[in-house]
Amino acid sequence: MTSGDDTQPFLRSDVTVELVKSSASDGDVLFAARVSTVGEQSLEELQKDPERSKGLINFLMRDRHGSPFEHNSMTFFISAPIFVFREFMRHRVGWSYNEESGRYRELEPVFYVPDESRKLVQEGRPGKYVFVDGTPSQRAAVQEVLDESYQQAYAAYQKLLAEGVAREVARAVLPVGLYSSMYATCNARSLMHFLGLRTQHELAKVPSFPQREIEMVGEKMEQEWARLMPLTHAAFNTNGRVAP
Ligand SMILES: Cc1cc2nc3c(=O)[nH]c(=O)nc-3n(C[C@H](O)[C@H](O)[C@H](O)COP(=O)(O)OP(=O)(O)OC[C@H]3O[C@@H](n4cnc5c(N)ncnc54)[C@H](O)[C@@H]3O)c2cc1C
């Protein structure tokens, strides 16, 4: 849904993930690993025997020799609802974050509504539940109530700003469905740990039950990473998607 009025909520159902900067390749893993056994080597040397390289990466993944997977870097720009960022920033190790400020700039009225593919109703108990679609009336209620609530919240924010109240105080009225944006920098090892917990996959040895919206972010990050480090990504899958 769009709006010409920039004080009216703009509703989104998707997330943005852009790889803005990277220094990451399978060669970085091999380079780091082989210093253990053969000392310093050139990257060109490593590319001479692709089958051996594939085998070494698989061995490192299988036996959980994790540190060779840390000598690389990927920086993502991510735009997603605040409730996704709250979950995201629980990942402390091997991650750096910078998020837009609600103190230094006026927050834009961009809010999250689930699209038709988002299952709405949880059945079962914590630890043993499934999500189902929900009825048309539940779907309509979600759209209507979220829309109305976002409009009220953003109008309240504008009212406080118009009174001269500081942005850092006025933002207290805004909900976690508001979009935020950040740069997140990680390496392959920290990303694999994140993906193991925040995506569902048929090859996962340890199943996880992430919230769909953070999984959407994880899936897009994984696509970028798989392109940069195809052998490492394949070995992650082959070995049950457990971070080394
Ligand atoms: C499906 C799901 C549901 C969740 N539900 C909740 C919830 O209801 N409430 C809630 O609060 N959180 C919840 N979480 C968040 C979860 O508890 C973790 O905080 C989050 O997944 C980050 O994982 P992590 O600590 O392994 O990652 P990181 O912080 O990146 O840490 C990576 C690894 O480093 C080691 N490590 C890091 N810090 C320490 C430390 N202080 N001491 C010892 N070892 C350390 C551990 O081996 C850890 O696995 C949930 C996560 C998932 C995936």
The ligand as a Gaussian input file, in Angstrom:
#p B3LYP/6-31G(d) Opt

LIG

0 1
 C       13.703000     -20.196000      17.899000
 C       14.311000     -19.282000      18.914000
 C       13.588000     -18.878000      20.015000
 C       14.144000     -18.018000      20.974000
 N       13.396000     -17.605000      22.037000
 C       13.936000     -16.769000      22.958000
 C       13.183000     -16.318000      24.086000
 O       12.025000     -16.678000      24.256000
 N       13.753000     -15.464000      24.965000
 C       15.052000     -15.038000      24.823000
 O       15.534000     -14.277000      25.649000
 N       15.794000     -15.452000      23.751000
 C       15.268000     -16.299000      22.831000
 N       16.024000     -16.688000      21.752000
 C       17.387000     -16.151000      21.600000
 C       18.457000     -17.189000      21.991000
 O       18.365000     -17.526000      23.360000
 C       19.861000     -16.628000      21.687000
 O       20.064000     -15.457000      22.448000
 C       20.049000     -16.286000      20.221000
 O       19.576000     -17.322000      19.403000
 C       21.519000     -16.037000      19.931000
 O       22.189000     -17.275000      20.012000
 P       23.627000     -17.411000      20.631000
 O       23.705000     -16.884000      22.039000
 O       24.046000     -18.833000      20.429000
 O       24.474000     -16.483000      19.642000
 P       25.744000     -15.556000      19.944000
 O       25.406000     -14.526000      20.947000
 O       26.206000     -15.063000      18.620000
 O       26.779000     -16.538000      20.588000
 C       27.417000     -17.543000      19.781000
 C       27.967000     -18.626000      20.698000
 O       28.991000     -18.088000      21.508000
 C       28.927000     -18.681000      22.806000
 N       28.619000     -17.635000      23.781000
 C       28.206000     -16.367000      23.529000
 N       28.041000     -15.670000      24.647000
 C       28.325000     -16.524000      25.670000
 C       28.301000     -16.396000      27.072000
 N       27.954000     -15.283000      27.676000
 N       28.629000     -17.470000      27.792000
 C       28.978000     -18.630000      27.218000
 N       29.013000     -18.835000      25.875000
 C       28.690000     -17.779000      25.115000
 C       27.844000     -19.752000      22.753000
 O       28.399000     -20.968000      22.379000
 C       26.942000     -19.221000      21.648000
 O       26.166000     -20.239000      21.032000
 C       15.484000     -17.557000      20.808000
 C       16.212000     -17.980000      19.696000
 C       15.652000     -18.828000      18.752000
 C       16.462000     -19.247000      17.559000

